[in-house]
Amino acid sequence: MKKQILFSVLFLCLYAYGQSLTPIFQENFNTESQFSQWIFLYGDIDDPDAPTWQWQPYGGSDQGGCISISSTDRNYPSYYRCLGNEKFILSPPIEIGDIQNLNVSFDVSIENVTPAENKLFLCYVGESDGKMKTIAEVVLKGKKGNWVRNEIILDRSQNPMPYSVIRMGFYYLSPANQDCGDIYYVDQFSISEINTVNHPPQTNILIPEAEQVEVRKGRSLYFEGSGSDPDGDEIEYWWRVCPQGENCEVEGKTQDIVFNQTGVFEIICWAQDSNGASDPTPDRRIVRVVDNRPPVITKQTVFNSYGQEVLFRDDLAIIPAGSQLSWQLETHDPDSDRAVQTYWRLSPGQSWSQATNEITLDLEQTGYFVLGAVLKDYEGAKTYKLWKLFVVNEDQNIPPMASILSPEPYATIPLGTPFDICGEVIDPDTWFDSCTPNLKQMSSSKDGEGRVYWSMNNGYFLEGIGARDIVIENEGRYQLNMFAFDGEYIDKKSTSFLIVDNETIPQPIIIHPAKTLRIQPGQTVYFEGTVPRGSLYKKFFVWEITKQGSPEFNLKIRQTTLGEYSFEEPGRYDVVLHATHPYNDSISSVSEKREIWVEAIPEISGNNSFETAVEMPAGYYRDNQIDGKKYFLIQLDQPGQNLKLHFDYDSPASVTLYNDDRIALGTGSFSGKTSIQLSDLGTGRYYIVFDPTENGKKQITHGDLSFGMGIDVSNAALYFPDIKNDTTYYTDLGMVNPSNEDVSAEIIAYDVNGGVLEKVPLQISAHGRVMSSIPELFPQNKQRVSWVRIDASHHLVGYSYTKSHDGLESYAMHGAEKLTSELYVPHIAQRTEQWYTLAKVINGSAETSNSSVVTGAVEKELKTSKRFSKDEFSMLDKFDGVLPEREWGVFKENNSQIRLAGAEIFGKVDGNRQTAGLLLDDNGQDNPNFTFIRNDIYFTHIARSIEQFWTGLAIVNPTDQQLSFRLIAYGDGGSVVGRKDYNMGPNEKLVDTATNMLADIGSPANIDWIKIEADQGIVGYELFGTHDNKRLAGLEGLNGLKKEICFPHLDTTGLSWHGVSVVNISENNASLTFQMISDSGDVLHETTRNLKSNEKLVSLVTELFKLDQIPANAGWVRCSSNQLIAGFELFGDRKGRHMSAVVGR
């Protein structure tokens, strides 16, 4: 509501003759249009002595706008004030008496104020001298020429004003000095318009109370909203209750919503006042709709043989050997009254057994055990609970148990606000440390070996049980680690919290699509956005879709993820994303627009050279005709983006991608459908040269042929298809930022059907690392997370580290840095009585997919048709209990679309606890240097300690043609131990131990690594394990070389060992620099080494840097070289129970 020179209505109280009077405006006073009109103020009680106040123009407009105020009964003196032509009244002076606060709200447009003068003063006109007195300074938040909204609240209890009471008189804004100046003097300042401020209402969802709820498909949930309006306006309630992407909004304070579709849905409620203002930060609930809700444990008790209740700390209890413990559970199926089945397993050593809700265990043997209970309802829905038991002898050292008391998990702390770090340690060996959150109480009794220290991913390090008044000056998500060390054992606990800046301006980004997109009428586009700041981890988004040239088309959708939207009518559309600060409604921003061109595909011609190349927006170009060599241009506006190209052409052709300097980055030949991609590209112009050929040689000169091309541009991302958090395993995620710039990222958790469960923001400092477990990242969804995607502003190196709860198994693998149209599965274990083979395949794209697993002539469908969905299976089950004869396979997108990422896991079923994992890839060259390289692969580790370790190698010819390759084995100092030539038939696989495969060359005891030189694409991997059947690790065969590689994992508890290996692949000597880098990106230690051509270095990390132990704040190791190198990292626990490996990326 806007009127020129409008007096704001203040709700103030008059105190006269001991009674309260409320002034009431009959109507607003406008000095331009109603200059001669009176405004009456009168009391709301029947008191003949109560004054009635009136306003009247005084002296006419030629006096500069003078106004008189007086009481009708003349019991009070009258006043008049003349205001300069460019100084306007802000609010009427109608109050008398000692009131507590003055609240003034206004909008103002500044026309002639320079940035240095971008402030005003709230002035009061004195009664006797006519001078102005400063009441408050007002700093305008806007810029010159902009409308800004301000609110002044004068609280006399906090900021005493120069008067004992707020007196009757004029209050208005002035740009003058601190004394407010003389009333008749005007500086270079004007206020073009003063407006009353309509504050938006606030909204809450009362029912359901939980932020995330689960409901069975076909059933309803009751929702009830609540709201308030600071201006006292009437409000109405609106809800967005439909699946993602649909514009479904309903009105009403309450809603009964029936959910007939499985998935994860966002339900949003906002209040809107009678003036049209709506809550910019509405309340919401996340509803997960399932076919069957899992059972729950409503009560649990654990007793020892004396009837005493056993207390668990973080689900861990220290138990004397020889104890007998009994568990009693009360369970409930939320979907029915039927009984719940409970299965129990004590690990290691027992298999699952069915029992009632009670179990008794005799714990005679010392060691670390995990008791798992799986609850299963009659329809098959499951949930689980774990109890960790450390069984000890009386004279045995007992590990300490640490707890973080402050800050609380996932606390939100305003930027610059002091907070306390506080912990507690209990060690049954008489060590006890504790502090209250404010550190007023501390007690300590140590045995001389005890130590407590803390680390944080911003470089913070602290010794002791706590510290007061910690201040962090940068917003973001922080991970705090607490270590309690008793001389032998370390207990590590972690928590995360957010530092939030209430003044941060949101900078929303539309992630998908990443740039302008061209589609045909009726096609859909998937929209997804984010705000890359930790202060904005709660997303308050409004998607706005407009049509160029059609102002009447304006669609606004409140939805965190807009999802799929269908463009039915031709035209060019603009899509922007509005974001509001979750803790400051007055701060909002809008993203750069994405243009969507909805139009028939134009005929493309004349693009016969680099100079005449046609610029192509992202999109799919079907049914074109092509009669010769053609040039296309693509412009990338952001660094680190990925470019995916899809071609559909029924005759032989070649495609080459060039950069702006016309240097070829990659090339390939095909016939039919194919896809190619390049990752982590820089900004600039890129050329696609499409060259039709006959028989791979002669350019077509006859007729036109149908030609289809798809162009997709996406931002940097990581995909983790294998995430575990169940009764046996749990997964940690590590992310390293190898660049010189800070990186903003968002971790997105998906369920198996592609539903978005949760999004977590991250800021990773330059060269920094972040590592968190799935329960730490997604506490409310830890049992539901099926896979994870990380969107980042720059390239990251990511890895997953999966371990068993009982500490006997582990495996690690990198996150996939790209999606592909086919994934090679290099090994399917045939000895199913001893080994299992698990596969994890995701459709990581926002599109549907038609995918299969193919091995030989056998093909089975993959359940990855839905966007972001996942198929997880054992190979034996997928092929109905009978494995195909071919020992390898392909996960294939049947339309050659770039959709897939995957992994496979090997493990023992014969009772031995050996596990290894491999990230699957296509046979495309990992070519970050954009130079042509051979079809070579490198096995950088051959275990030389043959008495303890064995090494297995697998090599696959994935083509339908004969393949020749040469195996070269290298030993001490890079010397060639021997060579052997092989011929492989189409689709043939070689798999054997290194001892057998290298028998004609030499013993693995004399071999460091091997190279495979092939005349075409080849796939391989290696496994190595211990003869005692305890440890196993796997590595993908490397086909890409770099001059800088990252070893991403360092465990700082002191319970693990870490080894690194680097091979100088080049023909020249190499100078290597190793740096140990902290989680915050600081170089902690540095050392150098020299390698001869083809020489290999292998070392424990502690020996490499000459350290007794790895520092508590260490994160990762970087190796830089002046030559191309390859390498890997191997790590395991010091007790020799498990180990894992990842290649250097």
N, C-alpha and C positions, 0 to 999 in steps of 0.2 A: 504494500500500500504506500504510494508515493504522492506527495503534494508539495509544491514549492513553498519554501519558508514556513514549514509546518511545525507548530509547537508540539513537542512530545508530551504525551499524557503521562503524568506521574501519579501514582497512587500514594498519596501522602495523608498524614493525619494532622488535623488542627486540634490544638488544645486550648480551649477557652472556657473560663468559668468552671473548670474542673470536669468538663464533659468533652467527649471526643466527637469531632465533626469531620466528615469526609467531604472534601471538595469534589464537585462533579462538573465536568465541562458539558454544556449543552451542545456545543458543536466546536469543531476546530476553527482556529482563527487564522486566516490567510491575509497577509498585509497587501497582497496585490489585488485579489479579486473581491475581498470583503473588507476594505480598509475602514469603512465607517460603522462596521457592525460591532455591537457589544458582546462580550462573553460573560455570562453570569456564573458565579460559583456560590453554592449555598450549602448549608448544613443539612444533615440527614435526620436531625431530631427537632422536636418542637420546642425551641427556645427563643423567646422574643428578643433576647439580648445578643443572640449569636450574629456575628457580622456576615454580610453577604458581600462578596468581592466582585468588582466589575473592572473590566478593561476597556479602554477607549483610546482611539487614535488621538494624538495631541499635537497640534500645530501643523498638521498636514504633511504631505510627502515632501514638500520643499524644505522641511527642516531635517531631512535625512532619515525619516522614519522614527518619530517620537511616539511613545506610548505611555499612557497614564494608568495607574492602578490606584483604586481607592475603595473604601468600604461604604456601602450605601447608607449606613446609619451614622457615618462620620465619627465613630468612636476611635478610629485608627487614622493616623496621618496618611495622606495620599502621597504618591511618588510619581515622578515621570522621568523617563530616561530617553535620550535621543541616541540612536545607534548609527554609526557610520554606514554609508551606503554599502560597504563591502563587509560589514560585520553583522551577523544575524544572531538573533536569540536562539539558544538551544532549548531551553525549557523555561516555563513560566515560574516565577518566584512566588509560590502560593503557600509556603509553609511557615508556621510560627511555632516556637517551642523547641524543646530539647529532644530531637529525634535521633536515632542511632545512626542510620545510614542514608546516603543519597545515592540512588541508582539511576544512571543516565545511559540510555542506549541510542545510537544514532548511526546513520549512514551518511557519508560525505564524499563529495568529489572535489579533488584538489586540482586547481588549474594553473596557478602561478607560483608554486612553491618549489624551490630547487631541492634536490635530495638532501643537502645539508640542513635545510630548514623544514624537513618533513616531520614537524611536531607542532602541537598547539598547546594552549593553556586553557583550562577551565577557569573562568574568571567570575568574581562576584563584585557587583557594583556597590561601593560603600554608601552608607546612608547620608553622611554629612558632607563629605568632600567630593563626592561624585567620581572618585578615583576607583580604579579596579584593583582588586586584591586576588592573588593567585590562590586557587583552591587545589588544583592538581595539574600535573603535566600529562599531556596525552601524546604518546608516540604513535603516529599513524603507521599501520602495517603495510599499506599499499605503496604503489609508486606513483610518480607524477602522471596525472591524467586518468588514474584508475579509481573506480569506486571501491571504497574500503568500508568494512563494518567494524565498529568499535563499541566497546561497552566500558563505562567508567563506574566503578563501585567504590564509593568513599566510605570506608569503615572507620569511624572516629575512634573506635577502641584500638585500632592498629596504627592509624595515621592521624594524629590529632590535627584538627584544622585551626586556623587562627581565630576562630570565634567560639565562644562558649556554647552558642546555639547556632543552628542554621537559620539565618534571618530571612525575613521577607526581602526580596530584591531580585535583580536580574542576574541570571547565570548564563554565560555564553562563551563561545570559543574565540580565541584571539591568537594570532601568530606573533604577538609582541614578545618583549623580554620577560624575564621571570616575574617582574612586578606587574605584568599585564598592561603596562603603559597607560596613556591617557585615553579616555573614552573617545575623543574626537580625532585621534590620529590613526591613520590607516597605512599599514605596510603593504608590500606587494603580495597580496593574498586575497583570495575570495573563496567563498563557499557557494557553489551554484545551487545546491539543493540540500535540504535537511529532511530526513525521513524518519518516521517511526520504524523500529526494527521489529520484524516478526520473527521470533525465535522458533525454530522447529521443535516439535514435540519429541519426547523420549519414549522408547518402547521396550517392553520386556515380555518374554513368553513365560507365563506362570506354570503352565502345564503343557507338556511334561517338563519336569525340573532338570533332568539330566541333559547335558549338551549333546550326547549321542545315545540313541535308543535303537532297539531292535524290535522288529515286528514280523510276524508270520505273514506270508503272502495270502491275500484275500481278506485280511482282517483290518480293522480300523484303529486309528489312534485319535484321541481327543486332544485338541489344542485350545489353549485359552491365553489371550493376550492381555496386557495391561499397559497403560500409558499415562503420561501427564504432559501438559503444555505449560511452559514457564510464563506465557502471556495470559493464561486462563482461557484460551480459545477452546471451543468444542473440537473434539477429535473423532475421526473414524479410523477403522482398522482395515488394513489390506494384507493379504497373504499371497505369496507365490508358492503354489503347492504341486506343481507339475514336474514331470521328469525334465532333466536338463535339456535346454534348448527350446522348449515350448513356451509361448507367451501366455501363460495361464495364471490369471490373478483374480482373486475372489475377495469380497468384502465381508466384514463381520468380526466381532470381538472373539467369537469362538468358532471352531471348525471341527467337524468330524470327517476325517480323511480316510478313505479306503485305499489300500495299497494293493493293486492287482498285478504288479510287475516287480520281479526281483531286481535288486540293484541298490545303489547308494544314492539317496536323494537329499537335497538341501531344501529345507522348509524355512521360508523367511517371512517375518511379520514386521510391518512398519505402520506407525501412526501418521495420520495426515490431518493438519488443522484446517479450520474453516477458511483460512486465507491461502491454502494451497501448499503450505510448507510441509515437507515430510521428513521423517527421521533419516539423516544421512548415514547413521550407523545402526541399522535395524538389528533386532535379535534374530537368532536362527537356531534350528535344530538339524542335526544330521541323523537321518533315518536309514537304517540298513534293513532292507526287506529280504527275507530269506524264506526258502521253502520250509524250513524247520529250524526252530530256535534250539540251541544246545541246552542240556541240563546244567544246573548250577549247584554249587555247594552252599548251603545256607548256614551250616555250623560245622566246626571241626574242633576236636579235642584230642590231645595226645597225652597219655599217662604212662609213667613207669610202673614197675612191679610193686612199688610202695603206695600206689594210688596218687602220687604227686603229679601235677600237670607239668609237662615239659615245655619250656618256653623257647621259641625259635626267634632268632634275630636275623632279619632278611632271609627267612626260610632256612636258616642254618642253625643247628644245635650241636654242641660238643657232648658226646655220650661216652661214658666209661665202658670199656670192653666188659662183656658179660651181662650187660643190661638187657632187660626185656621191655619193649615199648609196645603200647596198644593204641591204635587209631580208631576213632569213632567219627563217622561222617553223617550229616543229615543232608539229603539231596532233594532236588525238586525239578520236575519237568515243567517249564512255563507253558507248554502247549497242551498238556494233558495231565491226568491224575495217575497215569500208569507208573509202575515202578521203574527206577533207573538202575541199569546194570553198572557195576563198578569193577574195573580190572586193575590189578596191582602188579608192580614189578620193582624189585630191588636190583639196582645196577651198580657195579657189575655183578654177574653171577647168577641171575635168575631170568626166566622168561615170564611173559605175561600169564597171569592166572586169574580166573574169574572167582569172585568171592562176594560176600555181602558188603555192606558199608562199614564193616569192622575187619581189622587185621591185626595180628600180633606178630612181632618179630623178635627173635633172639639174636642179639648182636654180639657174637663171640669174637669175631675177627676184627683186628684193627684196620683202619684205612678210611678212605673217603667213599661214601655211598650216596646214592640218590634213590629215594623212594618215589615212584610215580603212580598216580591214580588217574585213570581215564574213565570218565563218566560217559555212558552211551544210552540214549533213549531208544524206544522201540522202533523209531524210524531211521536210526543210524546216526543222528547228530551227536557230536562228541565235544567234550571239553576236558581239560586236564589240570592237575595240580601237582607240584613237586615239593618234596622236603629233602633238604641236604643234611647228611649226617656225617660228622667226623668222629669216628670211634677210636679212642685212645686208651693206652695203658696208663696206670697211675704215675709211672716215672717218665712218661713221654712228654716232650715239649709240645704244648698245645698252641696252635696258631692264634694270633690276636684277632679280634673281631671289631672292625671299625664301623662307625656310623657318622653321617653328616647331619648335624642338627640345624645348621644355618649356612647358607640360605636354603629355604624350602625348595623342593623340586619344582622346576618350571615357574619359579617366582618371576614376577615382572617388577623391575626396579627402575624408577625414573633416573634418567641420565644425571650424573653428578651427585646423586643421593648416597650418603654413607650407608654401608651395611656391614654386618659382622660375618666373619667366617668362623665357624665353631664346629667342633667334632667331639666324638667320644670314642674311646677305645677300651674294650674289656678283654683282658687276657687272663685266663684262669691261673696262669703262672704268676699271680700276685701283681700284675701290672694293670693299673687303672688310670686313665686320663679322662677328664671330662670338663666341659665348660657349658654354662648356660649360654643362650644366644647373645646375651649382652656382656658376657665374660665377667660377670660380677662374682661368679663362683668357679673355682678351679681346684681340683685335687689331683694328686699324682703320687703313685707308688710304683717305681720301676725296679726291674731286676738288673739294671746296668746296661742292658742291650737294647732297651726300647727306644724307638725313634718314630716320630710322626712328622710328615712333611706333606706339602700341598703343591700342586701345579695347576696352571690354567693355560688355555690355548692363546692367551695374549702375552705370554712370557712371564707371568707372575709366578713367583716361587716363595714359599713360606715354610719355615721350620717351626714346629710347635703345634699345640693343640688348637690354636685359634688366633685371631687378630681382630681388632676393632676398627671401625670407621674406614673400611676399604672403599675407595672411590674409583670408579671407572669412567673415563672421559669419552669413550667411544661407544656408540650404540652397537647392538648385535647380540647374537646368541653365544653364550660362553659355557664352556664345559669345565667344571671344577673337579679335580681328582684329589682324593685323600689317600695317603699311603701310611699304613701302620706296620712297622718292622720290628720283630722281636729278636733279631739276630739270625734267625733261620727261615722264618716264614714272613711273607708280606701279604697283607690283606688290602686290597684296593677297592675303594668305593668312588662312584662318580655321580654327579648331579649336573643338571643344566639349568640355566636361568637366562632371562632376557634383560638387557639394559635398553630402555625405551626412551627415545627423545620425543617429547610432545610437540616439538617445533619442526620435526622433520617433514619436509614437503614430499608427498608421495610422487614417485616417478613410475607410473604403471607402464608395463610393456606387454604388447600382444605377442605371445610366444608363437602361436599358430593361428593363421599363417604368418610366416616370417617376413613376407613382403607382398607387393601387389600380386593379385591372383586373377587369372582369366578363367571363367567357366562358361558353360552353356546354360540357357534357361532350364530350370527344374533341377539343377544340381545342388547339392548341399556342401556346405563348408563347415569344418570343425574349428571352433574358436576357443582359445585358451590363453589366459593372461596371468601376470604376476606382478608383484611389487618387490624389487630386490633390496629390501632393507629389513633388519631385524625388528625395528620399531613397528613395522607394519605386518607382523605375522598374522594378525587377524585381518582378513580381506573384506573390505566394504566396497564392492564394485557395482557400477551401473554400466551396462553395455548400451551404446547408442548407435543405431543404424539409420542413416539418412540416404536419400537418393538425390544425386546431383540433378539440379534443374526441377526438382519436385519438392518444394518446401513443405507441402502438406504431408509428405511421408517422413515421419519421425517416430522411431520406435525405441523405447527405453526399457531395458530388461535388467532387473536386479538379480544377479546370479554370479556366484564366484567363478564358476566355469560356465560360459554360455553354452558350450557343447555344439551340437549340430544345428545349423540353421539353413533352411532351404530358400533359395532365391528363384522365385517363380517367374518374375517379369524381367524382360530385358532392361538394361540400363547400367549406369555406373553408380556404385554404392560406396559410401564412406562408413567405415566402422571405427569407432574410438572407444576407449575404456576409461571411465572416470573412477577415481579412487579417493576415498576420504580417510583421513587419519583416524585410527580406532579410538584414540583418546583425546582428540581435539577436532570437534565437528567443524571448526572454522577453517581447517586446512584441507584442501583437496587439490587435485590436479587431474590432467587428462593426458592420455597417451598420444603418440603419433598415430595418424590414421593409417588404416589399411584399406586400400582401394580394391573393390571386387568388381571386375568387369564381367557383366553378364551379357553375353552377346554371341552370336554365331561366329565360328572361327573364320577370320578373314582369309582370303586367298593370299598366299605368300609367293612373291616372285621377285626377280631381279637381284637376289642375294647370291651373287656368283663369285664374290671375293671378300677379303677382309674389309675392304673399304665400303662395300655395299651390304655388309651383314645386317640382318634385320633384328632389332632388339625384341626379345621375347619375355613378357612377364611370365611368372610361374603359372603353371596350369597344364592341361592336357589338350593336345592338338590332334584331333582325330580326322581321318578321312581327307588328308591332304594328298595332292598329287606331286610327285617329284620326278624330274627327268634328267638329273645330273648332280654334280657336286654342289652343295649348298652350304652357306655360312650363316650362323645364327649368333646373336650377341646376348649375353646375360650380364647384368650389373649387380654386384653384391655391395650393399651399403654398410654392413657391419662386419667386424673382424671375427674370425673363429667360426664362421658358418659352414655348413655342409651342403654340398650340391649333389643332388640325385637326378639322374637322367634315365628315362625309360624309352625304349624304341620298339616299334612294331613294324616290321618290314619283311615281306615274304621272300625276298631275294637276298643274295649275299651283299654285305655292305661293311664298311669300316667307319668308325667314329673316332675322332681325335679331339681332345680338349686342349685349348691353348690359353695362356694368360695374356695380359695386355701387351707384353713384349713379344707376343707370338712365339713363345717357347712352348713346345708340346709338354703337357703334364701327364698325359696318359693316352693310350690308344687301344683299340680292340676291334676284332672282326666278329661278325655274327650273321645269322640268318633266322628270321622269325622274331621272337620277343627276347629282349635282353635288358638289363639294367646295369648301370655303372655309377660310381659315386666317388667323390673326393671329399676329404674331411679337413676341418680346421683351416679353411682358406682365408686369405686376406681380402680386404676391400679392393674393389676395382672391377675392371671389365674382363670377361672371359668369353672365349669364342668356342662354339661347337661347329666342327666341320664334318658334315655327313657326306660320305662318298660311296655311291652305289657302284658295285662291281659285278662282274660275271666271272665265276670260277676263281674269285679272289684276285683277279688280275685286271681285266679289261673294264673300263668305265662303260656303263650302259649308255647307249646312244639311241635306242629305239623305244618309243612310246613312253607314257606316264605310268608310274606304279603308285599304288596306295601306300601312304606313309603316315605313321603316327608317332608323336613324340610327346613325352611328359617331362615337365621340369618342376622339381620340388626343391625349395631352399629351406633349410631348418637350422636352428641354433645348436650350439655345442651341447652334447648330452652324454650321459653314461647310463647303461642299462645293466641291472643286476637280476638275472633270471632265477638265481638260486638263493632264496632267503629261507632260513630255518629258524623256528622258535617253537619247539614242541617238546615232548617228553624225553627226547634223546639228544637233540642238537640245539644250539643257538648260534646266531650269526652276528658278528661285528662288521661294521662298514668303515673303511678308511678312505679319506679323500686328501690328495696332495695337490697343492697349487704350485707347479714348477715355474710359473711365470714371474715377471717382475712387477705385476700389478695385482692389487687386491681383487678377489673374485667374489661376486655375489651369486649364490646358488640357492636352489630350492629342491628339497628331497621330497618326492611324491611316492606314497605307498598305495599299492593297488591290491585288491583282492583277486581271486582266481578268475572272476568273471569280468574284470576290467573296471570295477568300481573304484573311484578315488576315495580312499579311507582317510587320509590326512596329508597335510603339506607342512613341511618344517623349513624355515629359512636358515641359511647359513651365510656367514661372511668368513672367507678364508684369506688371511693376510698373504701378501706376496711371499712365496716360498714356504708357506705354512702348511700344517696338516691338521685335520680333524678326524677323530676316530670315536665312534659311539656304537653301542649295541642297539639292536632293534627295540627292546623294551625301553631303553633310554630315549630313543627318538620318537617312538609311537606307543606310549604307555597304555592308551585306551584301546589300541588295536593290535597289540603284540601277538595275539594268537591268530589274527586274521590276515596279516600281511603276507602276500604271496610273492610279490616281486617289487622292485624299487627302480624308479627312474630319477636321475639328477639332472636338472636343467641348470646351466651355468652361463655366466657372461664371458667365460674364457675356458680354454681347454683345461681339464683336470685329469689326473691319474687316479683311478679309483680301484679298490680291491675289496673283496669280501673274505672274511676269515671265519670259518665255521668250525666249532668244537663241540664235542660231546660234554654233557653236564658232568659225567664222571671222570673226565680228563684223559680218556684213553684213545680218542680219535680226533683228527683235525684234517682239514684241507682248506686251501686258499685258491682264489682265482681272481683275475682282473675283471672289472666291469667292462662290458662291450662298449666300444667307442663309436659304433655305427650299427645300423640295421642292414640286413642284406636279404637277397632273394633266395639264397640257398646256404645251408650250413652243412659242412661235412662232419659226419660222425665217424671218426677214424677207427673206432673199436667197439664191437659188440661182443662181450665175453660169452664164449660158447660153453665153457665149463660151468654151467649154471648150478651144479651141486657145490661149487666152491666160491663163485663170484656172482655178484649182481651188477647190472648196468641200469642206472637211472637216467632219465632224460628230463630236462626242463626247457621248454620252448615257449617264447612269448611272441605275441603280435604287439610289438612296441609302438605301433603307429596309431594315428587317429582314424584309420580307415579299416574297412572290413578286409578279411583275407581268406583265401582258399588255399590251404596248405596240407601237405602230406609228408609222411616219412616213407622213403623209398629205399629198398635194399634189393638189388637184383630185379626180379620180375614181381616182387611182392610190394604192395603199396597199401598203406593204412592212413586214414584221415587223421589230421591233427585238430584238436578242439581249440582252434585259435581264430575262429571266424569273427568274433566280436573284437572291436577295437580295444586295445590294452588288455586282452585276455591271455590266459596261460594254460598250457597243457603240461601236466606232470605225470610221469608214468614210468614203470619198469619196462624194459624192452621185452621181457618174457611175457608180461601181461598184454602189452600192445599187440603182440603177434599170437595171442590166444594160446600161450603155453608152449608153442613150438617155434624156435628161432629159425629164420631163413638160413640157407647155407652160406650166403655171403656174410662176412664178418664185419662189414662196415656199411654205412648207409648215408642218406642225404635227407635233411629236412628241407623241403622244397616248397616255395610259393608258386602255385601252379600257373599263375599269370605273370610270373617273373617280376612281381612288384617287390620293392624294398620294404619289407615288413618285419623280418624275423631276427631274433637273437636267442642264443641258447647255450646250454652247458650239459655236460654229462658227468656222472659221478660213479666211480667204481668202488666196490667194497666186498668184503668177505662175508659169506653166509655159513662158513664152516666152524664158527666159534672164535676165530681170530679177529682182532679188531684193527683191521687195516683199511684205510679209506683214502681216495684221491679224487680230485676234481679237475676237469679241463673246460676252459672256455672254448666254445666252438666258433669256427670262422669259415668263410669261403676260401677259395684258393687264390683270391686276388692279392696282389702285392701290397704290403704295408710300406708305402713309399713316401715318407714325409719330406724327403729332399727333392721330390719331383724330378728325379733323374731315371733314365731307363736302367733297370737292373735285371740280372739273370733270374731264372726260375729256380733259385737255390733255396734250400732250407738248412738250418743250423741246429744241431743237437749239442748244446753248450756244456752238457755234463755227462760224463761217463764215470761211474763210481770206480775208483782205482782200488779202494779197500775191499777187494773181492772176498776176503774172509768174512766180512761183516755185511756187505751190500751186494745186491744184484741189480742189473740194469736191463730193462726191456725196451726194445725199439719197434715201432710200427711205421711202415711206409705204404702209402696208398696211391695208386694211379687212378684218379677219379674220372678219367676220360675214356672214350670209346676207341681209342687208338693205342698202338704200341708206344711204349715210353722207354727211353734209355736214360740211365743216370750213372754217375760215377760217385762212389763213396770214397772220401779221403779222410784218413784218420791222422790226428796231430797229437804229438807228445811233448816231452820236455823242450822248453825253449822255442816252441812253435815248429819243431822238426816234423817232417812227414814220416809217420810210422809205416804207412802203406796205403795202397789204392786198390779198388776193386770195381769193375764195371758190371752193371746189371742191365738186363732187359726184362721189362714187365709187360705182360699182356694187358689188353683193355680191362679196366676195372679190377685189376689184380691187386692183392695186398700181400706184403711181406711183414711178418711179425715173428720175433724171436728174441732170445736174450742176447745181450751184447757179446757174451762169451761165444755163442754159436755163430752169430752173424759176422763177427770179426775174426773167426778162427783162422781164415786164410791170411789175415793181416798181422795179428798179434794179440796178446792178452790184454783185456781191459785194464790190467794193473799198470800198463805202460801207455795208456791212451787217455788224453785229457778231454778231447771233443772231436766231433766229426762233422764234415760238410757233405751235403748231397748236391751235386751239380746236375741239373736236369735240363732236358731240351724243351720241356713244357711244364705246365702246372702240376705240382705234386703236393701231397699232404702228409704230415707225419706228427708223431708225438712220442714221448718217452715216459716210462715209469721207472722208478728205482725204489727199492725197499730193503729191509733188513731180513736176514735169514731166520731170525727168531719170530717172524710174523707179527711184529709189533708196529713197525713204522713203514710208511709208504708215502710217496709224493709223485706228482705228475707235472710235466711241462709240455706245452705246445711246441712243436717245431717252429723255430723263428724263421720268418721270411722277410724281415725288415731290419735295416741297420740305421743307427743314429750315432751322432757324436756326443750326445748327452742322454743318459738313462737314469731312471729313478728306481731305487730300492725302497718301497713305500712303508715297510713295517719294522718298527722297533718296539719291543715290549720292555718297559722300564721297571717291571716288578722284580727283576733279578732272577726270575724263575725260568727264563728261556735263554737259549743260545741262538745266535744269528750268524750266518755265513753268507758272503757275497762272492760271486765269480764273474770275471770280465774276460772276454776274448777279443784280441785285436784282430779283426777280420782282414785288415788291409795288408798290402804288400810292403808297407813302410813301418818303421818304428813308431810307436805311439807314446805320447806323454799323457798320463792320467792324473787328474786331480779329484780326490775324494773329499767330500764335505759332509760332516754330520750336522744336520739342521734341526732346530727346535720346532715344536708345534707352532710357535709364533713366527717362524721364518728367519731366526737368527742363526748364523753359523757358529756352532759350538766348538768344533774341532776340524782340522784340515790336514791332509797328508797327500803326498804325491808318489807316484810309481811310474816306471817305464816298462813297456812291453815291446818285445821284438815282433816282427811280422808273424801272425798266426799263433802268438804265445798266449797262454791263459794264466790269469791270476786267480787264486782262490784263497780266502782268508776268513777267519772269524772277525766279526766287526770289532770286538774288543782288542784283538791283536793288531788289526789294521791301524787303529787309532791309538794303540798303546795305552789302553784303559783297563782298570781293574773291573769296572762295571759301567753299564750304559747310564748316562745321566738321567735323572727323573724327568727332565723336560725335553728329552730328545724325541724327535719325531720320525725322521727318515734320513736316507743317505743318497747323495747325488754323486754321480761319476761323470766328469767331463773329459773329453779327449780331443786331440787334434786329428784323429783318424776315426773311421767308422768302427763301431764296437757293438758287441752283443753281450748279454749277461743274464744272470738270474740270481735270486735270493732264496736261501733255504733257512728255515727256522723250526725250532722244536723245543720241547720242555727238557729240562736238565735231568729228569728222571728216566729219560729214554722211552717214554710211552707213546709219543706221536711226533710227527713232523709234517711240514707243508712247504710248498715252493711256489714262487711266481716269477715270471720272466721279467727282466728289466724293461720298463717302458719309458 
